[in-house]
Amino acid sequence: ENNHMASVVKLQLINAHDEKIQAEIDLIDSAKYADSVIVSENKLNFIGPELVKTIKKGILETDIDIQTIYLRGSKNDNGKLEHTLLVKIEHVSSSKRTYLSASLCDTWGRCEGDLIEFNSISSSSTNCTTSACNHADLMEFNFSDELLRSKVDDTGFTDGLTMRINRKRFSNKVNVPSAYLTGYLKVAN
């Protein structure tokens, strides 16, 4: 029993140490993101830096998605801040993708909650060969200031904002890291 208790305590100490190190890394990263936010002269509009992620989707070298995301915000006439997340997904394929719905994911990675609305801004196909084209889809998601701030806890960091964008048989998970949210929201206020 004592050996088991010692193992549990040791594991808890290791996890606490790892979380502390990650929080320190996130704090440094959030400061970098905050420095990269562009603020309009009248301080009513904000544009966060672009984040680009390459995600392997299959076994072939070309089976990748490139996700480019960034936040922009603006204050309305009442001073209320609204945010838009722009998501661009690029892929090489023989067919275009149709994105049907999207849902927010919870802390445990479950994305079964309420559907969130989005606007499809553009969809293009370029550099086509006989077997494939480069496809790019740009979507925007509108979020309230309260929702974005709820994705950063009191200590400053959670997993950020994660959502799943659904297609017929597959989906794409998109994550705005908590360090990005923290840095962006520090400036956009």
Order of alpha helices (4+ residues) and beta strands (2+ residues): alpha-beta-beta-beta-beta-beta-beta-beta-beta-alpha-beta-beta-alpha
